[in-house]
Amino acid sequence: MSIKEIAIEVAELVEKKNRDYGNSFDKTLEEYGDTAYFLRIEDKLSRLKSLSKKDAPEIDESVEDTLKDIIGYTLLMINNKRSKGKVVIF
């Protein structure tokens, strides 16, 4: 699978989830600011750390799923900023 194919797969998944959850990412950003994005990414990085341990408990989320979530949240963040005519600078 090429990088472009992976990117399209993640983008399609993000668009579907965003519709299913009623654009909750943008709503959360409006309520809590950019910190909401950082916290979601931190949660996913913590999940990656847990999954990488040899004695990691069985979790219903794979390393690949977690990486896709990180990409997805980042796509949502960029989209949110661009839709407001902003450059992504923190």
Backbone as XML, in Angstrom:
<?xml version="1.0"?>
<chain id="A" units="angstrom">
  <residue number="1" name="MET">
    <atom name="N" x="0.853" y="-1.182" z="0.000"/>
    <atom name="CA" x="0.000" y="0.000" z="0.000"/>
    <atom name="C" x="0.895" y="1.240" z="0.000"/>
  </residue>
  <residue number="2" name="SER">
    <atom name="N" x="0.559" y="2.204" z="-0.815"/>
    <atom name="CA" x="1.369" y="3.419" z="-0.917"/>
    <atom name="C" x="0.985" y="4.421" z="0.179"/>
  </residue>
  <residue number="3" name="ILE">
    <atom name="N" x="1.841" y="5.404" z="0.383"/>
    <atom name="CA" x="1.560" y="6.460" z="1.360"/>
    <atom name="C" x="0.266" y="7.181" z="1.000"/>
  </residue>
  <residue number="4" name="LYS">
    <atom name="N" x="0.083" y="7.450" z="-0.279"/>
    <atom name="CA" x="-1.132" y="8.142" z="-0.726"/>
    <atom name="C" x="-2.374" y="7.308" z="-0.408"/>
  </residue>
  <residue number="5" name="GLU">
    <atom name="N" x="-2.305" y="6.003" z="-0.620"/>
    <atom name="CA" x="-3.446" y="5.132" z="-0.329"/>
    <atom name="C" x="-3.760" y="5.119" z="1.167"/>
  </residue>
  <residue number="6" name="ILE">
    <atom name="N" x="-2.715" y="5.096" z="1.983"/>
    <atom name="CA" x="-2.914" y="5.138" z="3.435"/>
    <atom name="C" x="-3.553" y="6.468" z="3.829"/>
  </residue>
  <residue number="7" name="ALA">
    <atom name="N" x="-3.055" y="7.565" z="3.250"/>
    <atom name="CA" x="-3.597" y="8.895" z="3.557"/>
    <atom name="C" x="-5.074" y="8.984" z="3.186"/>
  </residue>
  <residue number="8" name="ILE">
    <atom name="N" x="-5.432" y="8.446" z="2.043"/>
    <atom name="CA" x="-6.835" y="8.457" z="1.606"/>
    <atom name="C" x="-7.685" y="7.610" z="2.551"/>
  </residue>
  <residue number="9" name="GLU">
    <atom name="N" x="-7.173" y="6.445" z="2.925"/>
    <atom name="CA" x="-7.890" y="5.567" z="3.855"/>
    <atom name="C" x="-8.158" y="6.288" z="5.177"/>
  </residue>
  <residue number="10" name="VAL">
    <atom name="N" x="-7.133" y="6.941" z="5.712"/>
    <atom name="CA" x="-7.290" y="7.660" z="6.978"/>
    <atom name="C" x="-8.258" y="8.831" z="6.809"/>
  </residue>
  <residue number="11" name="ALA">
    <atom name="N" x="-8.118" y="9.581" z="5.726"/>
    <atom name="CA" x="-8.998" y="10.734" z="5.486"/>
    <atom name="C" x="-10.457" y="10.296" z="5.387"/>
  </residue>
  <residue number="12" name="GLU">
    <atom name="N" x="-10.724" y="9.207" z="4.696"/>
    <atom name="CA" x="-12.098" y="8.712" z="4.567"/>
    <atom name="C" x="-12.651" y="8.277" z="5.923"/>
  </residue>
  <residue number="13" name="LEU">
    <atom name="N" x="-11.817" y="7.618" z="6.723"/>
    <atom name="CA" x="-12.236" y="7.190" z="8.054"/>
    <atom name="C" x="-12.538" y="8.398" z="8.940"/>
  </residue>
  <residue number="14" name="VAL">
    <atom name="N" x="-11.682" y="9.410" z="8.882"/>
    <atom name="CA" x="-11.871" y="10.624" z="9.684"/>
    <atom name="C" x="-13.156" y="11.337" z="9.280"/>
  </residue>
  <residue number="15" name="GLU">
    <atom name="N" x="-13.394" y="11.462" z="7.989"/>
    <atom name="CA" x="-14.619" y="12.122" z="7.524"/>
    <atom name="C" x="-15.861" y="11.379" z="8.007"/>
  </residue>
  <residue number="16" name="LYS">
    <atom name="N" x="-15.832" y="10.050" z="7.942"/>
    <atom name="CA" x="-16.974" y="9.253" z="8.395"/>
    <atom name="C" x="-17.191" y="9.422" z="9.896"/>
  </residue>
  <residue number="17" name="LYS">
    <atom name="N" x="-16.112" y="9.265" z="10.675"/>
    <atom name="CA" x="-16.233" y="9.403" z="12.127"/>
    <atom name="C" x="-16.694" y="10.810" z="12.500"/>
  </residue>
  <residue number="18" name="ASN">
    <atom name="N" x="-16.167" y="11.815" z="11.815"/>
    <atom name="CA" x="-16.536" y="13.196" z="12.118"/>
    <atom name="C" x="-18.027" y="13.428" z="11.861"/>
  </residue>
  <residue number="19" name="ARG">
    <atom name="N" x="-18.543" y="12.843" z="10.786"/>
    <atom name="CA" x="-19.991" y="12.924" z="10.514"/>
    <atom name="C" x="-20.781" y="12.183" z="11.596"/>
  </residue>
  <residue number="20" name="ASP">
    <atom name="N" x="-20.328" y="10.959" z="11.904"/>
    <atom name="CA" x="-21.028" y="10.129" z="12.886"/>
    <atom name="C" x="-21.092" y="10.796" z="14.259"/>
  </residue>
  <residue number="21" name="TYR">
    <atom name="N" x="-20.028" y="11.498" z="14.632"/>
    <atom name="CA" x="-19.957" y="12.139" z="15.947"/>
    <atom name="C" x="-20.421" y="13.592" z="15.923"/>
  </residue>
  <residue number="22" name="GLY">
    <atom name="N" x="-21.012" y="14.031" z="14.831"/>
    <atom name="CA" x="-21.574" y="15.371" z="14.764"/>
    <atom name="C" x="-20.552" y="16.483" z="14.874"/>
  </residue>
  <residue number="23" name="ASN">
    <atom name="N" x="-19.406" y="16.293" z="14.210"/>
    <atom name="CA" x="-18.345" y="17.302" z="14.203"/>
    <atom name="C" x="-17.892" y="17.661" z="15.620"/>
  </residue>
  <residue number="24" name="SER">
    <atom name="N" x="-17.785" y="16.650" z="16.469"/>
    <atom name="CA" x="-17.448" y="16.883" z="17.877"/>
    <atom name="C" x="-16.056" y="17.476" z="18.068"/>
  </residue>
  <residue number="25" name="PHE">
    <atom name="N" x="-15.134" y="17.207" z="17.143"/>
    <atom name="CA" x="-13.778" y="17.745" z="17.300"/>
    <atom name="C" x="-13.800" y="19.270" z="17.274"/>
  </residue>
  <residue number="26" name="ASP">
    <atom name="N" x="-14.446" y="19.855" z="16.270"/>
    <atom name="CA" x="-14.514" y="21.317" z="16.184"/>
    <atom name="C" x="-15.256" y="21.907" z="17.380"/>
  </residue>
  <residue number="27" name="LYS">
    <atom name="N" x="-16.307" y="21.240" z="17.808"/>
    <atom name="CA" x="-17.067" y="21.725" z="18.967"/>
    <atom name="C" x="-16.205" y="21.709" z="20.225"/>
  </residue>
  <residue number="28" name="THR">
    <atom name="N" x="-15.413" y="20.651" z="20.385"/>
    <atom name="CA" x="-14.528" y="20.558" z="21.543"/>
    <atom name="C" x="-13.450" y="21.635" z="21.488"/>
  </residue>
  <residue number="29" name="LEU">
    <atom name="N" x="-12.901" y="21.884" z="20.294"/>
    <atom name="CA" x="-11.903" y="22.950" z="20.146"/>
    <atom name="C" x="-12.494" y="24.307" z="20.499"/>
  </residue>
  <residue number="30" name="GLU">
    <atom name="N" x="-13.719" y="24.545" z="20.070"/>
    <atom name="CA" x="-14.349" y="25.834" z="20.368"/>
    <atom name="C" x="-14.542" y="26.014" z="21.865"/>
  </residue>
  <residue number="31" name="GLU">
    <atom name="N" x="-14.858" y="24.924" z="22.545"/>
    <atom name="CA" x="-15.108" y="25.019" z="23.983"/>
    <atom name="C" x="-13.821" y="25.099" z="24.799"/>
  </residue>
  <residue number="32" name="TYR">
    <atom name="N" x="-12.799" y="24.300" z="24.423"/>
    <atom name="CA" x="-11.603" y="24.189" z="25.251"/>
    <atom name="C" x="-10.336" y="24.743" z="24.614"/>
  </residue>
  <residue number="33" name="GLY">
    <atom name="N" x="-10.401" y="25.133" z="23.365"/>
    <atom name="CA" x="-9.222" y="25.670" z="22.689"/>
    <atom name="C" x="-8.293" y="24.566" z="22.190"/>
  </residue>
  <residue number="34" name="ASP">
    <atom name="N" x="-7.133" y="25.000" z="21.715"/>
    <atom name="CA" x="-6.171" y="24.073" z="21.114"/>
    <atom name="C" x="-5.688" y="22.992" z="22.074"/>
  </residue>
  <residue number="35" name="THR">
    <atom name="N" x="-5.815" y="23.237" z="23.365"/>
    <atom name="CA" x="-5.411" y="22.241" z="24.360"/>
    <atom name="C" x="-6.147" y="20.918" z="24.145"/>
  </residue>
  <residue number="36" name="ALA">
    <atom name="N" x="-7.362" y="20.983" z="23.654"/>
    <atom name="CA" x="-8.135" y="19.761" z="23.403"/>
    <atom name="C" x="-7.409" y="18.852" z="22.416"/>
  </residue>
  <residue number="37" name="TYR">
    <atom name="N" x="-6.826" y="19.451" z="21.382"/>
    <atom name="CA" x="-6.055" y="18.671" z="20.400"/>
    <atom name="C" x="-4.840" y="18.033" z="21.068"/>
  </residue>
  <residue number="38" name="PHE">
    <atom name="N" x="-4.108" y="18.842" z="21.829"/>
    <atom name="CA" x="-2.900" y="18.329" z="22.481"/>
    <atom name="C" x="-3.220" y="17.170" z="23.419"/>
  </residue>
  <residue number="39" name="LEU">
    <atom name="N" x="-4.328" y="17.269" z="24.127"/>
    <atom name="CA" x="-4.709" y="16.198" z="25.044"/>
    <atom name="C" x="-5.066" y="14.916" z="24.296"/>
  </residue>
  <residue number="40" name="ARG">
    <atom name="N" x="-5.759" y="15.052" z="23.189"/>
    <atom name="CA" x="-6.091" y="13.854" z="22.392"/>
    <atom name="C" x="-4.827" y="13.185" z="21.863"/>
  </residue>
  <residue number="41" name="ILE">
    <atom name="N" x="-3.885" y="13.991" z="21.393"/>
    <atom name="CA" x="-2.624" y="13.432" z="20.893"/>
    <atom name="C" x="-1.852" y="12.783" z="22.041"/>
  </residue>
  <residue number="42" name="GLU">
    <atom name="N" x="-1.824" y="13.427" z="23.193"/>
    <atom name="CA" x="-1.137" y="12.855" z="24.358"/>
    <atom name="C" x="-1.754" y="11.514" z="24.748"/>
  </residue>
  <residue number="43" name="ASP">
    <atom name="N" x="-3.082" y="11.420" z="24.709"/>
    <atom name="CA" x="-3.750" y="10.142" z="24.997"/>
    <atom name="C" x="-3.291" y="9.058" z="24.027"/>
  </residue>
  <residue number="44" name="LYS">
    <atom name="N" x="-3.204" y="9.407" z="22.757"/>
    <atom name="CA" x="-2.796" y="8.431" z="21.746"/>
    <atom name="C" x="-1.328" y="8.052" z="21.902"/>
  </residue>
  <residue number="45" name="LEU">
    <atom name="N" x="-0.474" y="9.013" z="22.267"/>
    <atom name="CA" x="0.938" y="8.693" z="22.501"/>
    <atom name="C" x="1.085" y="7.776" z="23.713"/>
  </residue>
  <residue number="46" name="SER">
    <atom name="N" x="0.288" y="8.009" z="24.737"/>
    <atom name="CA" x="0.299" y="7.121" z="25.905"/>
    <atom name="C" x="-0.148" y="5.720" z="25.519"/>
  </residue>
  <residue number="47" name="ARG">
    <atom name="N" x="-1.160" y="5.643" z="24.663"/>
    <atom name="CA" x="-1.623" y="4.343" z="24.188"/>
    <atom name="C" x="-0.509" y="3.624" z="23.437"/>
  </residue>
  <residue number="48" name="LEU">
    <atom name="N" x="0.218" y="4.355" z="22.583"/>
    <atom name="CA" x="1.338" y="3.756" z="21.847"/>
    <atom name="C" x="2.400" y="3.219" z="22.796"/>
  </residue>
  <residue number="49" name="LYS">
    <atom name="N" x="2.699" y="3.980" z="23.830"/>
    <atom name="CA" x="3.688" y="3.525" z="24.816"/>
    <atom name="C" x="3.227" y="2.227" z="25.462"/>
  </residue>
  <residue number="50" name="SER">
    <atom name="N" x="1.954" y="2.172" z="25.825"/>
    <atom name="CA" x="1.413" y="0.956" z="26.444"/>
    <atom name="C" x="1.457" y="-0.227" z="25.489"/>
  </residue>
  <residue number="51" name="LEU">
    <atom name="N" x="1.074" y="0.016" z="24.247"/>
    <atom name="CA" x="1.050" y="-1.069" z="23.264"/>
    <atom name="C" x="2.443" y="-1.576" z="22.920"/>
  </residue>
  <residue number="52" name="SER">
    <atom name="N" x="3.450" y="-0.728" z="23.093"/>
    <atom name="CA" x="4.809" y="-1.117" z="22.716"/>
    <atom name="C" x="5.499" y="-1.978" z="23.767"/>
  </residue>
  <residue number="53" name="LYS">
    <atom name="N" x="4.931" y="-2.046" z="24.955"/>
    <atom name="CA" x="5.528" y="-2.855" z="26.019"/>
    <atom name="C" x="5.277" y="-4.331" z="25.740"/>
  </residue>
  <residue number="54" name="LYS">
    <atom name="N" x="6.280" y="-5.138" z="26.061"/>
    <atom name="CA" x="6.168" y="-6.576" z="25.795"/>
    <atom name="C" x="5.038" y="-7.220" z="26.585"/>
  </residue>
  <residue number="55" name="ASP">
    <atom name="N" x="4.798" y="-6.727" z="27.786"/>
    <atom name="CA" x="3.750" y="-7.303" z="28.625"/>
    <atom name="C" x="2.459" y="-6.485" z="28.560"/>
  </residue>
  <residue number="56" name="ALA">
    <atom name="N" x="2.249" y="-5.833" z="27.429"/>
    <atom name="CA" x="1.058" y="-4.990" z="27.261"/>
    <atom name="C" x="-0.206" y="-5.838" z="27.338"/>
  </residue>
  <residue number="57" name="PRO">
    <atom name="N" x="-1.215" y="-5.340" z="28.047"/>
    <atom name="CA" x="-2.484" y="-6.080" z="28.101"/>
    <atom name="C" x="-3.172" y="-6.059" z="26.738"/>
  </residue>
  <residue number="58" name="GLU">
    <atom name="N" x="-4.035" y="-7.019" z="26.534"/>
    <atom name="CA" x="-4.793" y="-7.066" z="25.284"/>
    <atom name="C" x="-5.742" y="-5.872" z="25.225"/>
  </residue>
  <residue number="59" name="ILE">
    <atom name="N" x="-5.616" y="-5.086" z="24.177"/>
    <atom name="CA" x="-6.471" y="-3.916" z="23.980"/>
    <atom name="C" x="-7.089" y="-4.046" z="22.596"/>
  </residue>
  <residue number="60" name="ASP">
    <atom name="N" x="-8.298" y="-3.544" z="22.454"/>
    <atom name="CA" x="-9.003" y="-3.646" z="21.176"/>
    <atom name="C" x="-8.499" y="-2.673" z="20.128"/>
  </residue>
  <residue number="61" name="GLU">
    <atom name="N" x="-7.413" y="-1.972" z="20.403"/>
    <atom name="CA" x="-6.880" y="-1.004" z="19.452"/>
    <atom name="C" x="-5.437" y="-1.382" z="19.126"/>
  </residue>
  <residue number="62" name="SER">
    <atom name="N" x="-5.125" y="-1.490" z="17.851"/>
    <atom name="CA" x="-3.779" y="-1.856" z="17.434"/>
    <atom name="C" x="-2.892" y="-0.623" z="17.343"/>
  </residue>
  <residue number="63" name="VAL">
    <atom name="N" x="-1.597" y="-0.867" z="17.204"/>
    <atom name="CA" x="-0.650" y="0.225" z="16.994"/>
    <atom name="C" x="-1.043" y="0.995" z="15.735"/>
  </residue>
  <residue number="64" name="GLU">
    <atom name="N" x="-1.395" y="0.278" z="14.682"/>
    <atom name="CA" x="-1.781" y="0.952" z="13.439"/>
    <atom name="C" x="-3.016" y="1.825" z="13.641"/>
  </residue>
  <residue number="65" name="ASP">
    <atom name="N" x="-4.006" y="1.322" z="14.369"/>
    <atom name="CA" x="-5.205" y="2.118" z="14.649"/>
    <atom name="C" x="-4.846" y="3.399" z="15.398"/>
  </residue>
  <residue number="66" name="THR">
    <atom name="N" x="-3.952" y="3.274" z="16.360"/>
    <atom name="CA" x="-3.541" y="4.429" z="17.157"/>
    <atom name="C" x="-2.803" y="5.445" z="16.303"/>
  </residue>
  <residue number="67" name="LEU">
    <atom name="N" x="-1.924" y="4.970" z="15.437"/>
    <atom name="CA" x="-1.215" y="5.884" z="14.536"/>
    <atom name="C" x="-2.187" y="6.586" z="13.591"/>
  </residue>
  <residue number="68" name="LYS">
    <atom name="N" x="-3.170" y="5.850" z="13.106"/>
    <atom name="CA" x="-4.186" y="6.455" z="12.235"/>
    <atom name="C" x="-4.979" y="7.523" z="12.988"/>
  </residue>
  <residue number="69" name="ASP">
    <atom name="N" x="-5.258" y="7.270" z="14.262"/>
    <atom name="CA" x="-5.972" y="8.264" z="15.064"/>
    <atom name="C" x="-5.158" y="9.548" z="15.214"/>
  </residue>
  <residue number="70" name="ILE">
    <atom name="N" x="-3.854" y="9.411" z="15.417"/>
    <atom name="CA" x="-2.988" y="10.590" z="15.527"/>
    <atom name="C" x="-3.028" y="11.391" z="14.229"/>
  </residue>
  <residue number="71" name="ILE">
    <atom name="N" x="-2.922" y="10.691" z="13.115"/>
    <atom name="CA" x="-3.008" y="11.363" z="11.809"/>
    <atom name="C" x="-4.377" y="12.027" z="11.665"/>
  </residue>
  <residue number="72" name="GLY">
    <atom name="N" x="-5.421" y="11.302" z="12.043"/>
    <atom name="CA" x="-6.778" y="11.815" z="11.914"/>
    <atom name="C" x="-7.009" y="13.080" z="12.720"/>
  </residue>
  <residue number="73" name="TYR">
    <atom name="N" x="-6.583" y="13.075" z="13.980"/>
    <atom name="CA" x="-6.738" y="14.276" z="14.802"/>
    <atom name="C" x="-5.954" y="15.448" z="14.219"/>
  </residue>
  <residue number="74" name="THR">
    <atom name="N" x="-4.802" y="15.152" z="13.654"/>
    <atom name="CA" x="-3.996" y="16.211" z="13.045"/>
    <atom name="C" x="-4.683" y="16.766" z="11.803"/>
  </residue>
  <residue number="75" name="LEU">
    <atom name="N" x="-5.271" y="15.897" z="10.998"/>
    <atom name="CA" x="-6.038" y="16.366" z="9.836"/>
    <atom name="C" x="-7.206" y="17.247" z="10.276"/>
  </residue>
  <residue number="76" name="LEU">
    <atom name="N" x="-7.900" y="16.832" z="11.321"/>
    <atom name="CA" x="-9.015" y="17.625" z="11.828"/>
    <atom name="C" x="-8.547" y="18.990" z="12.325"/>
  </residue>
  <residue number="77" name="MET">
    <atom name="N" x="-7.391" y="19.024" z="12.984"/>
    <atom name="CA" x="-6.857" y="20.285" z="13.500"/>
    <atom name="C" x="-6.494" y="21.226" z="12.357"/>
  </residue>
  <residue number="78" name="ILE">
    <atom name="N" x="-5.797" y="20.708" z="11.360"/>
    <atom name="CA" x="-5.428" y="21.537" z="10.201"/>
    <atom name="C" x="-6.686" y="22.041" z="9.504"/>
  </residue>
  <residue number="79" name="ASN">
    <atom name="N" x="-7.666" y="21.161" z="9.321"/>
    <atom name="CA" x="-8.918" y="21.549" z="8.673"/>
    <atom name="C" x="-9.631" y="22.646" z="9.464"/>
  </residue>
  <residue number="80" name="ASN">
    <atom name="N" x="-9.659" y="22.496" z="10.778"/>
    <atom name="CA" x="-10.303" y="23.497" z="11.627"/>
    <atom name="C" x="-9.644" y="24.861" z="11.457"/>
  </residue>
  <residue number="81" name="LYS">
    <atom name="N" x="-8.326" y="24.890" z="11.491"/>
    <atom name="CA" x="-7.602" y="26.162" z="11.371"/>
    <atom name="C" x="-7.793" y="26.777" z="9.987"/>
  </residue>
  <residue number="82" name="ARG">
    <atom name="N" x="-7.665" y="25.964" z="8.961"/>
    <atom name="CA" x="-7.806" y="26.479" z="7.589"/>
    <atom name="C" x="-9.213" y="26.992" z="7.327"/>
  </residue>
  <residue number="83" name="SER">
    <atom name="N" x="-10.214" y="26.326" z="7.878"/>
    <atom name="CA" x="-11.599" y="26.761" z="7.652"/>
    <atom name="C" x="-11.866" y="28.133" z="8.262"/>
  </residue>
  <residue number="84" name="LYS">
    <atom name="N" x="-11.025" y="28.521" z="9.206"/>
    <atom name="CA" x="-11.146" y="29.839" z="9.836"/>
    <atom name="C" x="-10.146" y="30.834" z="9.254"/>
  </residue>
  <residue number="85" name="GLY">
    <atom name="N" x="-9.458" y="30.407" z="8.179"/>
    <atom name="CA" x="-8.489" y="31.287" z="7.536"/>
    <atom name="C" x="-7.228" y="31.499" z="8.341"/>
  </residue>
  <residue number="86" name="LYS">
    <atom name="N" x="-6.943" y="30.562" z="9.238"/>
    <atom name="CA" x="-5.764" y="30.690" z="10.095"/>
    <atom name="C" x="-4.651" y="29.775" z="9.616"/>
  </residue>
  <residue number="87" name="VAL">
    <atom name="N" x="-3.444" y="30.192" z="9.901"/>
    <atom name="CA" x="-2.277" y="29.351" z="9.684"/>
    <atom name="C" x="-2.089" y="28.551" z="10.965"/>
  </residue>
  <residue number="88" name="VAL">
    <atom name="N" x="-1.669" y="27.317" z="10.848"/>
    <atom name="CA" x="-1.509" y="26.477" z="12.032"/>
    <atom name="C" x="-0.218" y="26.855" z="12.747"/>
  </residue>
  <residue number="89" name="ILE">
    <atom name="N" x="-0.350" y="27.751" z="13.708"/>
    <atom name="CA" x="0.771" y="28.175" z="14.552"/>
    <atom name="C" x="0.256" y="28.173" z="15.984"/>
  </residue>
  <residue number="90" name="PHE">
    <atom name="N" x="1.031" y="27.595" z="16.864"/>
    <atom name="CA" x="0.599" y="27.531" z="18.266"/>
    <atom name="C" x="1.350" y="28.524" z="19.101"/>
  </residue>
</chain>
